[in-house]
Amino acid sequence: MTDLSREDISDIRGTLALFSHAFDNKDLDELGRVFAEDGVLELTKGAGRVVRGLRAIGEFAVSLGSEAPDHQTLDTHVFLDGDGVVRARSRYLAILPDGSVHNGDYLDELRHTGEGWRIGKRVSVPRYPR
C-alpha cells in the first residue's frame, strides 16, 4: 500500500472504536468486525499475555466476566509506516468496577480484508498504574 485515503482512515477509526463495544459487551459477532481471523492481542502489563486468533480473543473477553474494565479508545493516529504497514496508535482509558481508572496506548497493525479493515495485531501498553 502506498497511501491511505480519507475513507480508509475513517473506516479504520470506526473499526478501532468498535473494539470497546464488542470486547466489553462480549459480542463475538461484532468482534469479528474488529480483529482479523488470525488477529493477535498482546497485553504487556505484569507477566504479559498473548492471545492468538479471533476465537481465542473472544474467549478471553468472555473469561473476564462482569468485572472487566470498561474501555474507551481516544486520540487515534492512523499512518502508513516506511515498510508500507498500516498502523494506528490510540490512547485508552479503562474504568474498573471500583471506579478507578488505568490508561495506556494501543499499538495496532491493520490490514484490509474482503470485509473491511481489521486489526492484525494489537499491543496494549499500560501507562498508569504500572
ZATOR-427124 format. One record per atom (N, C-alpha, C): y, x, z; residue number from 1; atom name. Coordinates in Angstrom, 3 decimals. Each point is the difference from the previous one (the first is absolute). Layout:
# ZATOR-427124
((Y, X, Z), NUM, CA)
...
//
This chain:
# ZATOR-427124
((-1.171, 0.853, 0.000), 1, N)
((1.171, -0.853, 0.000), 1, CA)
((1.229, 0.895, 0.000), 1, C)
((0.982, -0.382, -0.769), 2, N)
((1.200, 0.827, -0.107), 2, CA)
((1.231, -0.634, 0.625), 2, C)
((-0.028, -1.303, 0.233), 3, N)
((1.174, -0.669, 0.540), 3, CA)
((-0.418, -1.307, 0.663), 3, C)
((0.769, -0.438, 0.958), 4, N)
((-0.226, -1.280, 0.658), 4, CA)
((1.111, -0.958, -0.397), 4, C)
((-0.372, -1.182, -0.437), 5, N)
((0.997, -1.004, -0.354), 5, CA)
((0.476, -0.718, 1.267), 5, C)
((1.070, -0.739, -0.129), 6, N)
((0.471, -0.810, 1.132), 6, CA)
((-1.072, -1.016, 0.386), 6, C)
((-0.701, -0.535, -1.001), 7, N)
((-1.078, -0.958, 0.276), 7, CA)
((-1.134, 0.669, 0.781), 7, C)
((-0.357, 1.241, -0.390), 8, N)
((-1.023, 0.739, 0.749), 8, CA)
((0.414, 0.156, 1.455), 8, C)
((1.222, 0.441, 0.212), 9, N)
((0.477, 0.235, 1.367), 9, CA)
((0.009, -1.297, 0.800), 9, C)
((0.447, -1.084, -0.612), 10, N)
((-0.002, -1.294, 0.673), 10, CA)
((-1.417, -0.439, 0.339), 10, C)
((-0.923, 0.158, -0.935), 11, N)
((-1.392, -0.381, 0.249), 11, CA)
((-0.632, 0.860, 1.095), 11, C)
((0.305, 1.289, -0.001), 12, N)
((-0.527, 0.894, 1.039), 12, CA)
((0.541, -0.407, 1.368), 12, C)
((1.284, -0.272, 0.077), 13, N)
((0.589, -0.440, 1.271), 13, CA)
((-0.657, -1.288, 0.498), 13, C)
((-0.308, -0.907, -0.928), 14, N)
((-0.688, -1.233, 0.365), 14, CA)
((-1.386, 0.268, 0.549), 14, C)
((-0.714, 0.931, -0.631), 15, N)
((-1.332, 0.370, 0.477), 15, CA)
((0.082, 0.566, 1.411), 15, C)
((0.957, 0.887, 0.232), 16, N)
((0.130, 0.618, 1.324), 16, CA)
((0.430, -1.007, 1.055), 16, C)
((0.847, -0.953, -0.370), 17, N)
((0.420, -1.040, 0.946), 17, CA)
((-1.169, -0.903, 0.367), 17, C)
((-0.897, -0.235, -0.960), 18, N)
((-1.144, -0.871, 0.241), 18, CA)
((-0.979, 0.599, 1.016), 18, C)
((0.008, 1.322, 0.144), 19, N)
((-0.923, 0.654, 0.941), 19, CA)
((0.055, -0.633, 1.384), 19, C)
((1.191, -0.102, 0.567), 20, N)
((0.132, -0.507, 1.367), 20, CA)
((-0.564, -1.403, 0.132), 20, C)
((0.289, -0.850, -0.969), 21, N)
((-0.488, -1.377, 0.046), 21, CA)
((-1.524, -0.029, -0.086), 21, C)
((-0.556, 0.717, -0.971), 22, N)
((-1.443, -0.024, -0.228), 22, CA)
((-0.761, 0.679, 1.139), 22, C)
((0.435, 1.189, 0.393), 23, N)
((-0.707, 0.770, 1.027), 23, CA)
((0.078, -0.688, 1.358), 23, C)
((1.208, -0.378, 0.412), 24, N)
((0.173, -0.585, 1.332), 24, CA)
((-0.648, -1.379, 0.121), 24, C)
((-0.069, -0.740, -1.102), 25, N)
((-0.618, -1.327, 0.017), 25, CA)
((-1.479, 0.040, -0.369), 25, C)
((-0.513, 1.216, -0.215), 26, N)
((-1.420, 0.191, -0.341), 26, CA)
((-0.393, -0.834, -1.218), 26, C)
((0.933, -0.076, -0.968), 27, N)
((-0.212, -0.769, -1.224), 27, CA)
((-0.618, 0.936, -1.039), 27, C)
((-1.310, 0.006, -0.058), 28, N)
((-0.714, 0.965, -0.829), 28, CA)
((0.247, -0.211, -1.486), 28, C)
((0.219, -1.235, -0.433), 29, N)
((0.323, -0.239, -1.410), 29, CA)
((1.344, 0.634, -0.358), 29, C)
((0.983, -0.216, 0.852), 30, N)
((1.322, 0.587, -0.242), 30, CA)
((-0.034, 1.520, 0.108), 30, C)
((-0.843, 0.524, 0.878), 31, N)
((-0.123, 1.450, 0.144), 31, CA)
((-0.448, 0.628, -1.318), 31, C)
((-0.767, -0.744, -0.794), 32, N)
((-0.403, 0.457, -1.323), 32, CA)
((1.148, 0.064, -0.990), 32, C)
((1.135, -0.594, 0.348), 33, N)
((1.211, 0.117, -0.825), 33, CA)
((0.876, 1.165, 0.471), 33, C)
((-0.462, 0.704, 1.040), 34, N)
((0.750, 1.119, 0.568), 34, CA)
((-0.692, 1.328, -0.301), 34, C)
((-1.293, 0.094, 0.304), 35, N)
((-0.748, 1.245, -0.158), 35, CA)
((-0.903, -0.057, -1.226), 35, C)
((-0.141, 1.154, -0.640), 36, N)
((-0.993, 0.137, -1.059), 36, CA)
((-1.383, -0.139, 0.625), 36, C)
((-0.973, -0.348, -0.806), 37, N)
((-1.376, -0.179, 0.488), 37, CA)
((-0.490, 1.236, 0.751), 37, C)
((0.396, 1.181, -0.470), 38, N)
((-0.411, 1.251, 0.641), 38, CA)
((1.118, 0.600, 0.852), 38, C)
((0.928, -0.851, 0.431), 39, N)
((1.153, 0.461, 0.768), 39, CA)
((-0.391, 0.682, 1.301), 39, C)
((0.925, 0.822, 0.485), 40, N)
((-0.216, 0.762, 1.234), 40, CA)
((1.169, -0.271, 0.938), 40, C)
((-0.315, -0.242, 1.261), 41, N)
((0.991, -0.155, 1.051), 41, CA)
((-0.249, 1.105, 1.018), 41, C)
((0.973, 0.889, 0.161), 42, N)
((-0.138, 1.122, 0.918), 42, CA)
((1.006, -0.158, 1.136), 42, C)
((-0.515, -0.046, 1.213), 43, N)
((0.834, -0.091, 1.201), 43, CA)
((0.007, 1.365, 0.658), 43, C)
((1.186, 0.542, 0.237), 44, N)
((0.075, 1.363, 0.535), 44, CA)
((0.226, 0.036, 1.500), 44, C)
((0.183, -1.143, 0.644), 45, N)
((0.259, -0.026, 1.444), 45, CA)
((-1.261, 0.367, 0.783), 45, C)
((0.185, 0.722, 1.079), 46, N)
((-1.118, 0.382, 0.856), 46, CA)
((-1.006, 0.837, -0.754), 46, C)
((-1.255, -0.363, 0.113), 47, N)
((-1.067, 0.731, -0.688), 47, CA)
((-0.003, -0.304, -1.488), 47, C)
((0.729, -1.037, -0.403), 48, N)
((0.066, -0.365, -1.401), 48, CA)
((-1.205, -0.811, -0.433), 48, C)
((0.151, -0.612, -1.138), 49, N)
((-1.077, -0.815, -0.557), 49, CA)
((0.262, -0.160, -1.485), 49, C)
((-1.060, 0.057, -0.786), 50, N)
((0.096, -0.231, -1.438), 50, CA)
((-0.930, -1.154, -0.327), 50, C)
((0.556, -1.028, -0.626), 51, N)
((-0.766, -1.180, -0.391), 51, CA)
((-0.009, -0.023, -1.521), 51, C)
((-1.202, -0.015, -0.584), 52, N)
((-0.142, 0.094, -1.458), 52, CA)
((-0.558, -1.283, -0.589), 52, C)
((0.715, -0.530, -0.979), 53, N)
((-0.456, -1.170, -0.725), 53, CA)
((0.626, -1.283, 0.511), 53, C)
((0.267, -0.909, -0.933), 54, N)
((0.644, -1.267, 0.333), 54, CA)
((-0.783, -0.781, 1.053), 54, C)
((-1.279, -0.069, -0.156), 55, N)
((-0.824, -0.751, 0.956), 55, CA)
((0.124, 0.587, 1.403), 55, C)
((-0.082, 1.322, 0.111), 56, N)
((0.104, 0.661, 1.306), 56, CA)
((1.390, -0.177, 0.607), 56, C)
((1.038, 0.006, -0.838), 57, N)
((1.359, -0.222, 0.507), 57, CA)
((0.103, -1.412, 0.567), 57, C)
((-0.579, -0.972, -0.695), 58, N)
((-0.017, -1.372, 0.499), 58, CA)
((-0.757, -0.119, 1.310), 58, C)
((-1.150, 0.654, 0.084), 59, N)
((-0.785, -0.022, 1.240), 59, CA)
((0.778, 0.645, 1.145), 59, C)
((0.724, 1.070, -0.304), 60, N)
((0.818, 0.653, 1.018), 60, CA)
((1.088, -0.954, 0.501), 60, C)
((0.673, -0.687, -0.911), 61, N)
((1.043, -0.959, 0.394), 61, CA)
((-0.576, -1.059, 0.928), 61, C)
((-1.144, -0.545, -0.361), 62, N)
((-0.646, -1.030, 0.813), 62, CA)
((-0.395, 0.561, 1.366), 62, C)
((-0.467, 1.247, 0.034), 63, N)
((-0.460, 0.599, 1.260), 63, CA)
((1.116, 0.158, 1.026), 63, C)
((1.243, 0.003, -0.441), 64, N)
((1.125, 0.160, 0.924), 64, CA)
((0.228, -1.245, 0.847), 64, C)
((-0.538, -1.138, -0.445), 65, N)
((0.093, -1.232, 0.779), 65, CA)
((1.419, -0.527, 0.118), 65, C)
((0.168, -0.888, 0.961), 66, N)
((1.293, -0.673, 0.164), 66, CA)
((1.037, 0.875, 0.695), 66, C)
((-0.400, 1.122, 0.545), 67, N)
((0.927, 0.894, 0.702), 67, CA)
((0.553, 1.100, -0.915), 67, C)
((-0.161, -0.179, -1.305), 68, N)
((0.451, 1.006, -0.966), 68, CA)
((1.524, 0.021, -0.089), 68, C)
((0.563, 1.133, -0.371), 69, N)
((1.446, 0.077, -0.203), 69, CA)
((0.457, -0.922, -1.125), 69, C)
((1.248, -0.405, 0.067), 70, N)
((0.652, -0.780, -1.046), 70, CA)
((0.883, 0.977, -0.781), 70, C)
((-0.378, 0.275, -1.239), 71, N)
((0.660, 1.040, -0.802), 71, CA)
((1.184, -0.527, -0.797), 71, C)
((1.021, 0.827, -0.111), 72, N)
((1.171, -0.272, -0.832), 72, CA)
((0.192, 1.220, -0.902), 72, C)
((0.098, -0.204, -1.300), 73, N)
((0.194, 1.100, -0.949), 73, CA)
((1.472, 0.026, -0.413), 73, C)
((0.637, 1.169, 0.115), 74, N)
((1.443, 0.121, -0.197), 74, CA)
((0.371, 1.207, -0.868), 74, C)
((1.181, -0.074, -0.607), 75, N)
((0.644, 1.150, -0.648), 75, CA)
((-0.917, 0.746, -0.964), 75, C)
((-0.621, -0.731, -0.903), 76, N)
((-0.937, 0.592, -0.948), 76, CA)
((0.729, 0.739, -1.117), 76, C)
((-0.472, 1.204, -0.261), 77, N)
((0.482, 0.801, -1.130), 77, CA)
((-1.185, 0.247, -0.925), 77, C)
((0.111, -0.448, -1.255), 78, N)
((-1.060, 0.152, -0.994), 78, CA)
((0.422, 1.080, -0.980), 78, C)
((-0.921, 0.906, -0.333), 79, N)
((0.350, 1.080, -0.916), 79, CA)
((-1.238, 0.523, -0.718), 79, C)
((0.255, 0.694, -1.066), 80, N)
((-1.025, 0.669, -0.784), 80, CA)
((0.108, 1.478, 0.324), 80, C)
((-1.075, 0.593, 0.520), 81, N)
((0.091, 1.413, 0.374), 81, CA)
((-0.166, 0.896, -1.223), 81, C)
((0.122, 1.285, 0.188), 82, N)
((-0.060, 0.965, -1.095), 82, CA)
((-1.330, 0.034, -0.725), 82, C)
((-1.053, -0.484, 0.640), 83, N)
((-1.325, -0.039, -0.624), 83, CA)
((-0.286, -1.335, -0.671), 83, C)
((0.992, -0.899, -0.020), 84, N)
((-0.193, -1.298, -0.631), 84, CA)
((-0.656, -1.036, 0.888), 84, C)
((-0.110, 0.274, 1.304), 85, N)
((-0.594, -0.943, 0.943), 85, CA)
((1.103, -0.918, 0.533), 85, C)
((-0.266, -1.309, -0.014), 86, N)
((0.956, -0.959, 0.550), 86, CA)
((-0.190, -0.033, 1.507), 86, C)
((1.085, 0.237, 0.707), 87, N)
((-0.043, 0.058, 1.461), 87, CA)
((1.072, -0.911, 0.587), 87, C)
((-0.233, -0.374, 1.239), 88, N)
((1.004, -0.738, 0.754), 88, CA)
((-0.003, 0.547, 1.421), 88, C)
((1.181, 0.003, 0.559), 89, N)
((0.162, 0.377, 1.402), 89, CA)
((0.756, -1.137, 0.658), 89, C)
((-0.580, -0.554, 1.050), 90, N)
((0.607, -1.118, 0.723), 90, CA)
((0.018, 0.323, 1.480), 90, C)
((0.932, -0.589, 0.709), 91, N)
((-0.017, 0.020, 1.461), 91, CA)
((-0.757, -1.231, 0.442), 91, C)
((-0.610, 0.073, 1.175), 92, N)
((-0.595, -1.203, 0.571), 92, CA)
((0.382, -0.125, 1.463), 92, C)
((0.062, -1.229, 0.439), 93, N)
((0.096, -0.344, 1.417), 93, CA)
((-1.221, -0.840, 0.305), 93, C)
((-0.625, 0.259, 1.110), 94, N)
((-1.154, -0.785, 0.423), 94, CA)
((0.277, -0.509, 1.409), 94, C)
((-0.005, -1.314, 0.116), 95, N)
((0.237, -0.637, 1.295), 95, CA)
((-1.354, -0.273, 0.627), 95, C)
((-0.183, 0.496, 1.220), 96, N)
((-1.264, -0.160, 0.710), 96, CA)
((0.021, -1.292, 0.820), 96, C)
((-1.170, -0.513, 0.374), 97, N)
((-0.058, -1.268, 0.745), 97, CA)
((0.832, -0.012, 1.280), 97, C)
((0.181, 1.165, 0.634), 98, N)
((0.797, 0.051, 1.234), 98, CA)
((1.498, 0.094, -0.274), 98, C)
((0.380, -0.020, -1.292), 99, N)
((1.410, 0.057, -0.369), 99, CA)
((0.508, 1.397, -0.275), 99, C)
((-0.786, 1.009, 0.308), 100, N)
((0.434, 1.360, -0.306), 100, CA)
((-0.087, 0.232, -1.508), 100, C)
((0.672, 1.028, -0.435), 101, N)
((0.104, 0.275, -1.437), 101, CA)
((-0.390, 1.443, -0.259), 101, C)
((-0.694, 0.223, -1.110), 102, N)
((-0.139, 1.366, -0.484), 102, CA)
((0.370, 0.008, -1.465), 102, C)
((0.289, 1.179, -0.513), 103, N)
((0.484, 0.095, -1.375), 103, CA)
((-0.553, 1.248, -0.667), 103, C)
((0.247, 0.085, -1.292), 104, N)
((-0.451, 1.158, -0.752), 104, CA)
((0.249, -0.175, -1.480), 104, C)
((-0.740, 0.771, -0.775), 105, N)
((0.137, -0.011, -1.454), 105, CA)
((-1.328, -0.375, -0.644), 105, C)
((0.088, -0.738, -1.103), 106, N)
((-1.130, -0.210, -0.891), 106, CA)
((0.248, 0.888, -1.211), 106, C)
((-0.963, 0.810, -0.331), 107, N)
((0.063, 0.850, -1.184), 107, CA)
((-1.078, -0.505, -0.949), 107, C)
((0.427, -0.608, -1.102), 108, N)
((-0.932, -0.671, -0.896), 108, CA)
((-0.087, 0.663, -1.358), 108, C)
((-1.208, -0.035, -0.567), 109, N)
((-0.237, 0.304, -1.405), 109, CA)
((-0.418, -1.307, -0.641), 109, C)
((0.632, -0.338, -1.109), 110, N)
((-0.275, -1.279, -0.643), 110, CA)
((-0.497, 0.211, -1.417), 110, C)
((-0.711, -1.016, -0.493), 111, N)
((-0.419, 0.045, -1.394), 111, CA)
((0.023, -1.402, -0.571), 111, C)
((0.228, -0.054, -1.294), 112, N)
((0.041, -1.281, -0.683), 112, CA)
((-1.398, -0.347, -0.475), 112, C)
((-0.485, -1.173, 0.405), 113, N)
((-1.317, -0.476, -0.397), 113, CA)
((0.182, -1.190, -0.941), 113, C)
((-1.094, -0.536, -0.477), 114, N)
((0.062, -1.189, -0.836), 114, CA)
((0.575, -1.198, 0.726), 114, C)
((-0.017, 0.022, 1.332), 115, N)
((0.530, -1.098, 0.811), 115, CA)
((1.393, 0.280, 0.533), 115, C)
((0.536, 1.172, -0.258), 116, N)
((1.330, 0.355, 0.495), 116, CA)
((-0.038, 1.285, 0.811), 116, C)
((1.090, 0.293, 0.690), 117, N)
((0.115, 1.212, 0.807), 117, CA)
((-0.802, -0.132, 1.278), 117, C)
((-0.745, 1.053, 0.326), 118, N)
((-0.811, 0.027, 1.210), 118, CA)
((0.163, 1.349, 0.693), 118, C)
((-0.166, 0.002, 1.318), 119, N)
((0.005, 1.247, 0.760), 119, CA)
((-1.351, 0.677, -0.205), 119, C)
((0.050, 1.244, -0.472), 120, N)
((-1.216, 0.799, -0.100), 120, CA)
((-0.269, 0.739, 1.302), 120, C)
((1.100, 0.419, 0.643), 121, N)
((-0.124, 0.691, 1.281), 121, CA)
((1.252, -0.259, 0.819), 121, C)
((-0.204, -0.328, 1.267), 122, N)
((1.106, -0.150, 0.951), 122, CA)
((-0.282, 0.886, 1.193), 122, C)
((0.975, 0.838, 0.332), 123, N)
((-0.054, 0.818, 1.206), 123, CA)
((1.063, -0.546, 0.947), 123, C)
((-0.416, -0.361, 1.195), 124, N)
((0.901, -0.518, 1.010), 124, CA)
((0.289, 1.121, 1.004), 124, C)
((1.272, 0.387, 0.072), 125, N)
((0.408, 1.121, 0.852), 125, CA)
((0.931, -0.530, 1.098), 125, C)
((-0.468, -0.067, 1.230), 126, N)
((0.842, -0.519, 1.073), 126, CA)
((1.122, 0.970, 0.355), 126, C)
((1.100, -0.587, 0.476), 127, N)
((1.111, 0.804, 0.495), 127, CA)
((0.088, -0.133, 1.522), 127, C)
((0.264, -1.231, 0.483), 128, N)
((0.136, -0.229, 1.442), 128, CA)
((-0.776, -1.240, 0.384), 128, C)
((-0.701, -0.065, 1.104), 129, N)
((-0.389, 1.184, 0.754), 129, CA)
((-1.065, 0.792, -0.747), 129, C)
((-0.103, 1.232, 0.321), 130, N)
((-0.978, 0.882, -0.664), 130, CA)
((-1.329, -0.086, 0.690), 130, C)
//
